C-alpha cells in the first residue's frame, strides 16, 4: 500500500471544553476533525483508513485524476489519551513500537507524531507497518494512517473481542526488515489478549537476520531464557531463514503462559511474574552459534577463522574470570543454511553467556562480503584488476576475524560491568518488566 502526497495544512483551534471533544467539527471546517492543542492537521497520507480486524486491502490506485482514491466517511475525531513525539530520544522505530505496544496493553488511545524523525528517511517503513498492523490485529484495535511513508499514526482504544481469535495472526514484511522487531512490538499485547498454548499464535515473514536488529539466534538464545524469568515460555521457531536483500524468512511464534499468574474470570490474560534483576550472578558458561549462508565461506576456511577469532578474544579477555565451563572452539555451533531456505550470502555470529540466576547476556555481529569490500586496500587492489581468488580469501578472513573480535569484546565488556543484562536486552525487557500485563 502506498501513500499519497499531503494536500493541505490547517491549524485548528482545540475545543474549549472537554464535552466538545467528541462532537463533529464546526461548519467552517466540515471535513477537518478536532485535534489536540497546537496540532497541525495534514491530509491523511494513506489511501484508505486502516482498521482491524476487518482491514480492507485496496489495490494500488492509478495516479489519474479521473480515478480518485477510495475513501470512507471520516468519523468525529476523539482526542487521544496521549500524544507522543516519535523523534524523542534516538528518534527511531523503538519509540513507535513501545508506544503502541503499551497503549494496547493499557487500552489507551495514542497518537505518535514525527515518526522516526531523526532518521535519514523518516516515517513508517515496511517493517514498521507490519508491526503496527500486528499489534492492532492482536489487540482488536483500529489504526489511522498506517501506511509506508506516514509520519503520524494513531492506535484507537482496543475493543473487547466477541469471537475467539483466528490464529495465527500474520505479519508479512515485504523487505528484509527484521521479524524480531515486529515480535518486540506484538508480543506484550499477545500475552494479554491471546490464550497461548501449542498453537502458532503469530506467523512472521521477512528478514530473520538483518543489520541493526536482533537476529533469530539472539531471540532464541538470549531473549527466550530472559522472558522465562517472567513465567513466559516463548517458542520462536525459524521455519525458513531470510537474509538481506530479499528477506523471505518465516518465523512461527507460540508461547506457554502456565508460569504466569492467573486472573480469575480472564483465561486469556497473563499477569507476568515480577522479577528483580539487580545483579547477574555467577558466570556459568559462554557459547555461540554461527549461521552460515554461502558454501564458499565453509570450504575456504572463512567460517573457521571467524569462530577461532571469537574464542581467542574471549579467552584473552576473560582469562581472569572463573567460568564453570571454559570457552573453547567446540562451544560454537555452526549452522549451514541451504540455498533453498535463504537469500543473500552472509555470516551471523551470536555469542551468549549464561549466569546462575537464569539471566543471559548476548552479543552478535552480521558479516557480508560488502564489509570486506569497504576496505581501502580491497578497493585499490580491485581497481588495479590484479585481485586473485587468494587475495579475496585473505580479505575475507581478515574482515571476519575483525568482526568476530568486535562481537566478543562487546560481550566481555558487558560481563565486566555490574549490569544484569546486555544493553540491547535491557531495551527489550522494558515493556514486560514495567507492566503486569493484564492489570
Long-range contacts (C-beta under 8 A, 24 or more apart in sequence): 1-46, 1-47, 1-57, 1-58, 1-60, 1-129, 1-147, 1-148, 2-47, 2-60, 2-147, 2-148, 2-149, 3-45, 3-46, 3-47, 3-147, 3-148, 3-149, 3-150, 4-45, 4-46, 4-47, 4-69, 5-45, 6-42, 6-43, 6-45, 7-43, 8-42, 8-43, 9-40, 9-41, 9-42, 10-40, 10-41, 11-39, 11-40, 11-41, 12-39, 12-41, 14-38, 14-39, 14-79, 21-78, 21-79, 22-76, 22-77, 22-78, 23-76, 24-76, 25-76, 25-77, 31-74, 33-74, 33-75, 33-76, 33-77, 34-77, 34-79, 35-77, 35-79, 36-79, 36-80, 36-83, 36-111, 39-83, 42-152, 44-144, 44-145, 45-145, 45-147, 45-149, 45-150, 45-151, 46-145, 46-146, 46-147, 46-150, 47-147, 48-72, 49-142, 49-144, 50-133, 50-136, 50-142, 50-143, 50-144, 50-145, 50-146, 50-147, 51-136, 51-142, 51-143, 52-133, 52-136, 52-137, 52-140, 52-141, 52-142, 52-143, 53-137, 53-140, 55-133, 55-137, 78-109, 78-156, 80-109, 80-110, 80-111, 80-154, 81-108, 81-109, 81-110, 82-108, 82-109, 82-110, 82-111, 83-110, 83-111, 83-112, 83-113, 84-110, 84-111, 84-112, 84-113, 85-113, 85-114, 85-117, 86-112, 86-113, 86-114, 86-115, 86-116, 86-117, 86-151, 86-152, 87-114, 87-115, 87-116, 87-117, 87-118, 90-118, 91-116, 91-117, 91-118, 91-119, 92-116, 92-118, 92-119, 93-125, 93-127, 93-128, 93-131, 93-181, 94-427, 96-124, 96-128, 96-131, 96-132, 96-153, 96-185, 97-128, 97-131, 97-181, 97-184, 97-185, 98-185, 98-430, 98-431, 100-131, 100-132, 100-135, 100-153, 100-155, 100-185, 101-135, 101-184, 101-185, 101-186, 101-188, 101-189, 101-431, 102-188, 102-431, 102-435, 103-155, 104-135, 104-136, 104-138, 104-139, 104-141, 104-155, 104-158, 104-188, 104-189, 104-192, 104-193, 105-188, 105-189, 105-192, 105-435, 105-437, 106-435, 107-157, 107-158, 108-157, 109-154, 109-155, 109-156, 109-157, 110-154, 110-155, 111-152, 111-153, 111-154, 112-152, 112-153, 112-154, 113-151, 113-152, 114-151, 114-152, 115-150, 115-151, 115-152, 115-153, 116-151, 117-151, 122-151, 123-148, 123-149, 123-150, 123-151, 124-148, 124-149, 124-150, 124-151, 124-153, 125-175, 125-177, 126-173, 126-174, 126-175, 126-177, 126-206, 127-173, 127-175, 127-177, 127-178, 127-181, 127-182, 127-206, 130-171, 130-172, 130-173, 130-177, 130-182, 130-204, 130-206, 131-171, 131-181, 131-182, 131-184, 131-185, 131-186, 132-185, 133-171, 134-169, 134-171, 134-182, 134-185, 134-186, 134-202, 134-204, 135-185, 135-186, 135-189, 137-169, 138-165, 138-169, 138-186, 138-189, 138-190, 138-193, 138-194, 138-202, 139-189, 139-192, 139-193, 140-193, 158-193, 161-193, 165-193, 165-194, 167-194, 167-199, 167-200, 167-201, 168-199, 168-200, 168-201, 168-202, 168-203, 168-252, 168-253, 169-201, 169-202, 169-203, 170-202, 170-203, 170-205, 171-202, 171-203, 171-204, 171-205, 171-206, 172-204, 172-205, 172-206, 173-204, 173-205, 173-206, 173-207, 173-247, 174-206, 174-247, 175-206, 175-207, 175-247, 176-206, 176-207, 176-210, 176-242, 176-243, 176-244, 176-245, 176-246, 176-247, 176-344, 177-206, 177-207, 177-210, 177-247, 178-206, 178-207, 178-210, 178-213, 178-214, 179-204, 179-205, 179-206, 179-207, 179-208, 179-216, 179-242, 179-249, 179-251, 180-208, 180-213, 180-214, 180-215, 180-216, 180-218, 180-219, 181-213, 181-214, 182-206, 183-219, 183-236, 183-251, 183-253, 184-428, 184-431, 187-234, 187-253, 187-255, 188-431, 188-432, 188-435, 188-437, 190-253, 190-255, 191-232, 191-255, 191-257, 191-260, 191-270, 191-272, 191-432, 191-437, 192-268, 192-269, 192-270, 192-437, 192-438, 193-268, 194-268, 195-257, 195-267, 195-268, 196-254, 196-255, 196-256, 196-257, 196-270, 197-254, 197-256, 198-254, 198-256, 199-254, 200-252, 200-253, 200-254, 201-253, 201-254, 201-255, 202-252, 202-253, 203-250, 203-251, 203-252, 203-253, 204-250, 204-251, 204-253, 205-242, 205-247, 205-248, 205-249, 205-250, 205-251, 206-242, 206-247, 206-248, 206-249, 207-242, 207-243, 207-244, 207-247, 207-249, 208-238, 208-240, 208-241, 208-242, 208-243, 208-249, 208-251, 209-241, 209-242, 209-243, 209-244, 209-249, 209-291, 209-346, 209-348, 209-366, 210-243, 210-244, 210-366, 211-244, 211-366, 214-364, 214-424, 214-428, 215-291, 215-348, 215-350, 215-364, 215-366, 216-241, 216-249, 216-251, 217-289, 217-291, 217-348, 217-350, 217-364, 218-350, 218-352, 218-362, 218-364, 218-424, 221-287, 221-289, 221-350, 221-352, 221-360, 221-362, 222-350, 222-352, 222-360, 222-361, 222-362, 222-422, 222-425, 223-425, 223-428, 225-354, 225-358, 225-359, 225-360, 226-359, 226-360, 226-421, 226-425, 226-429, 227-432, 228-259, 228-358, 229-273, 229-275, 229-277, 229-358, 229-359, 230-259, 230-260, 230-272, 230-273, 230-275, 230-432, 230-433, 231-257, 231-258, 231-259, 231-260, 231-261, 231-270, 231-272, 231-273, 232-256, 232-257, 232-259, 232-260, 232-270, 232-272, 232-432, 233-258, 233-259, 240-341, 240-342, 241-291, 241-293, 241-337, 241-341, 241-342, 242-342, 242-343, 243-293, 243-342, 243-343, 243-344, 243-345, 243-346, 244-344, 244-346, 244-368, 245-343, 245-344, 246-343, 246-344, 247-343, 248-342, 248-343, 249-342, 263-438, 266-438, 269-437, 269-438, 270-437, 270-438, 271-436, 271-437, 271-438, 271-439, 272-432, 272-435, 272-436, 272-437, 274-436, 275-433, 277-357, 277-359, 277-420, 277-421, 278-420, 279-357, 279-418, 279-420, 280-355, 280-357, 280-359, 280-361, 280-415, 280-419, 280-420, 280-421, 281-355, 281-356, 281-357, 281-358, 281-359, 282-324, 282-355, 282-356, 283-321, 283-322, 283-323, 283-324, 283-353, 283-354, 283-355, 283-415, 284-323, 284-324, 284-325, 284-354, 284-355, 284-356, 285-323, 285-324, 285-325, 285-327, 285-331, 285-353, 285-354, 286-314, 286-318, 286-323, 286-325, 286-327, 286-331, 286-351, 286-352, 286-353, 286-354, 286-411, 287-327, 287-331, 287-332, 287-333, 287-351, 287-352, 287-354, 288-331, 288-332, 288-333, 288-349, 288-350, 288-351, 288-352, 289-332, 289-333, 289-334, 289-335, 289-349, 289-350, 290-332, 290-333, 290-334, 290-335, 290-347, 290-348, 290-349, 290-350, 291-335, 291-337, 291-347, 291-348, 291-350, 292-334, 292-335, 292-336, 292-337, 292-347, 293-337, 293-342, 293-344, 293-345, 293-346, 293-347, 294-345, 294-346, 294-347, 295-336, 295-339, 296-345, 297-345, 297-347, 297-396, 298-336, 300-393, 300-396, 301-393, 301-397, 302-347, 302-393, 302-396, 302-397, 302-400, 303-334, 303-347, 305-397, 305-400, 305-401, 306-347, 306-349, 306-367, 306-400, 306-401, 306-403, 306-404, 307-332, 307-334, 307-349, 307-404, 309-400, 309-401, 309-402, 309-404, 309-405, 309-408, 310-349, 310-351, 310-404, 310-405, 310-407, 310-408, 312-405, 313-404, 313-405, 313-408, 313-409, 313-412, 314-351, 314-408, 314-411, 314-412, 317-408, 317-409, 317-412, 318-412, 318-415, 321-415, 344-368, 345-369, 347-400, 349-403, 349-404, 349-407, 351-407, 351-408, 351-411, 352-411, 353-411, 353-415, 357-420, 359-420, 359-421, 360-421, 360-425, 361-411, 361-414, 361-415, 361-421, 361-422, 361-425, 362-411, 362-422, 362-424, 362-425, 363-407, 363-408, 363-410, 363-411, 363-414, 363-422, 364-407, 365-403, 365-404, 365-406, 365-407, 367-399, 367-400, 367-403, 369-396, 371-399, 371-403, 372-396, 372-398, 372-399, 375-399
